[in-house]
Amino acid sequence: MRGLLFILVIMALATPASARDKMVNGVVRSMTLAEEALRDLDEAAHAAKAPRFVVSFDAFESRFTTEEWDATTDFVYAVSVDTGVPLRRALLQKHSRAIARNSVDLHDDKTANFMAALVDGEVISQARSDQILDPSQSSP
């Protein structure tokens, strides 16, 4: 914890004073380094206590049955027969980013939109989508 405080203080020292200014009741007030370090420590402690809904990409994939994941893969990677251009480019890009990050936030809007596209494409049902996104659920 002391190491984190030290790093935060060093970062605060390297930050120009104008970046540490904040508006308080209509008056610009510069935060002291101690105030800034304590605020950052408090935010870090709160984030550590907050429930996490991020799973690895492999854990996300394992929430689907083999048939569901095969259908999802076919749906995401589908291309035009005439041009070879992806039919769902945005969906493919989001899928690729999740693979590259190796993480999926089950409560993120991007994940919800991805799952909604699967429901709209009749790849999975809404009930199944809700089950997959439920953090308390495990693999099928």
Secondary structure, 3 states (H helix, E strand, C coil): CHHHHHHHHHHHHHCCHHHHEEEECCEEEECCHHHHHHHHHHHHHHHHHCCCCEECHHHHHCCCCHHHHHHHHHHHHCECCCCCCECCHHHHHHHHHHHHHCCEECCCHHHHHHHHHHHHCCCCCHHHHHHHHCCCCCCC
